Amino acid sequence: MKRKDFIDHAKLKNTWNRIYTFEYEGKEYNIGTVQWHCNKEWKLVSTKDFDNINDRDNKEYVLYECHTQQELWEFMRDNVLAV
């Protein structure tokens, strides 16, 4: 999967302060953003409930977090989608 395809498929342009679930090769992934979490806005999470990730100190549902869509793409490409 190429970066543009990932951004479009995961609907990252429309994911702001919420969680979006997308499917890739039969598996579901939850990506969310919390804009008030400066420098760690983008998150790969294990929940579909935004209330579980909006608290900066609650890391229970956070699998990975980063600052940019590019960092998220690189993590997903290298660690999740390639598996």
C-alpha positions, 0 to 999 in steps of 0.5 A, a space after each residue: 500500500 502506498 502512502 496516498 492510498 493509506 491516507 485515503 483509505 484510512 480517511 486521515 483527512 477527515 479524522 479530527 478529535 475522533 476515532 476512525 476505524 478502517 479495514 485492510 486485508 480483513 483486519 480492523 484498525 482504529 486511528 484517532 486524533 486528539 488535537 489537544 495532545 500536542 506532539 502526540 496527536 495521531 494514535 493507533 488505538 485498541 478502542 472505538 470510543 474516543 472518550 477512552 483516549 482523550 485523556 492525555 494520561 490514559 495510555 491503556 488503549 494507545 498502541 502507538 502515538 506520534 505527531 504527524 501523519 507521515 510518522 503514522 504512515 511510516 509506523 503502519 507501513 513498517 510494523 502493521 500493514 507489512 505483517 
